[in-house]
């Protein structure tokens, strides 16, 4: 791992942590326990799709690798992105003082991450919002499972349908943010390359 890649991972972790802490201070006017926008997941999606990638297009062909978004960087491995996620979850629990919520966050985060990594194989860079929706849904499922195991109250599963529906909308929203950010960076990098020729 290069120092530049490690530094960028640290920056992304810090951004995700700031977003998480700010969002934790803003209550949503919806009487559903555990529901939130999950804006910090934007950073996870960004890192997951960052850099050089190959994707099959709608005709089954393979696109050319997209150029690296930043000089001297290639791409984040799945392990790199997982490290960013785990650091954000751990530090978020430490800074917000909600150590009990760490279990819910880690359960939802790992299940969501697994779903997004699998979904990444089937979507293009124009469909990151699909990955976001899948991640949000499975994050809510993971949290419900953790809550049932901890409290021993299966009735908590009654919230799941509502959380799944809202998770689709919030996941699409965060996915679109990551997608537009990547597209903007990619266009800026291509413009820079053309200007340097």
N, C-alpha and C positions, 0 to 999 in steps of 0.2 A: 504494500500500500504506500503510495506516495504521500509526501507531507501535504501537498496541495489537496489531494482527495480527503485526507484526514481533516484538514482545516475546513473544507466545505461541508463535511459531515457534521463537524462541530457547529458550524453556522446554522445548518438546517435543523439540528437538534435544538439550538437556542431559539430559533424562530418558532418551531413547533411548541416549545415549552411556553414561550410568551403568549402565543395564541391560546393555548390550553388554560393558562392561569387567568387571562383576561376573560375568556368565555365562562370560566367557572364562577366569576363574580357577577355574571349577568343572568338573572333568573328568567326562564321562559314562562310566559303566561299560559301554560298548559298543564293541567293537573295530572300529568302522567309521570310517575317516578322513573328517573334514569334517562329521561329524554333530553337530548341536546343536539346542537347542530353538528358537532364533531369536526369543527373547522381545522383542528390540528392534523386531521387525516389528509388534508390537502398536501401537506409536506411529505407524508409517506407516499402518496400517489406520485408526486413530483419526482421524488428520488427513485421510485420504482420504474418510471418510464424515462428517466434521464439518460442522455448519452446515445451511444450507438446501438441501434436495434434493427432487427429484420422482422417484417410482418407480412403475412400473406394478404394479398388484396382480395377484392370480391370475386375475382376470376380464378383464384387459386394460384396466382403467380407470386413471385417474391419481389418486393420493392428493394431498391438499392439501400444500403445502410444510410441512415440519416447522419449528417455530420455531427461531430461532438459539439455540444453546446458551448463549452468553454475551452480555451486553449490548454493543452497539456493534461486534459482529463479525458478519460474514456467513458466508463459507465460504472454505476454502483452494482455490485453483486447483490444477490438476495440476502446474503449475510450482512453486507454493509447497511442495507435498508432496515433489516431486523435490528441491528445495533442502534440505529437512530431511533427506532420505535421504542425499544426497551429503555433506552436512556431517557427518552421523553416521559414515559410512563413512570419510571422510578423517581426522576427528579420532580415530576408533577405532583406525585404523592408527598414528597418531602416538602416542597415549597408551599403547597396548599394546606398541609397538615392533615390531610385526609388519608391516613395510612390504611384505614379499614377499606377505603374505596380502591386501594391498590389491587386487591384480589379481583374485584369486578373489572377494573381496567385491564389487568393482564389477561384475564380470561377472554374478554371481548376483543382486546387488541390482537392476541395471538390467533384467534379464530378468524377475525377479519383479515389479518395479514395472509393467512393460509388461503383464504378464499380469493383474495386479490392476486396472489402469486399464480394460482391456478387459472384464474380468469384472464390474466395477462397474456397467456399463451394463445388465446382465441380472439383477442381484440386488436384493433389497430390503434395508432396514435390519435386517431380521430374519434375513438370510442372509449376514452379513458373514463368518461362519465358512467359507462356500464360497470367498469371495475369499481368505481366509487359507490355505486348503488349496492353491488354485491357485498362490498366491505362493510357498509353501514348496516345492512340487514344481518349479516353474520356477527357483527359486533354486538348488536342487540340480543341475538340468540345466545351468544356466549355469556353476556351479563345475566340474562334470565336463568341460564343453567347454573351459573355460580350462585345466584341469589337463592335458588331452590335448594342447592346442596348446603349452603351455609345456614339458612333459616329453617330448612326442613318444611317449607310451606309450598307444596305444589300449586296452590291456588294463584301464586304469583304469575304462572304461565298465562293467566287470563289477560295480562297486559301485552302479551306477545303479538297478537294481530295488529294492535294499534302501533306498536313499536316497529313492526315490519313495514307497515304502510308509510309511516313518517320517515323511517330509515331510507326508503327508496327515494323520497324527495330530497332529504338532506344529503344523501350519498350522491345523487345526480348533481346537486349544487356544488359540493366540494370537488367532485370529479371534473366538472366544467371549469372551475377555477384553476385546477392543476393543468388541465388541457390547454386553456387559453394562455397560461403562463409559459408553458413549454413552447407553444407555437410562437409566441412573441419573442422568446429568447432565440428560437431557431431562425426566425426571420432576421433578427438583429445580427446573428452570427453569419448568416449567408450574405447579408449586406456588407458586413465588415470584410469578409473574404473577397467579395467582388471589388471592393474599394482598394484592397491591398494588391490586386493583380495589375 
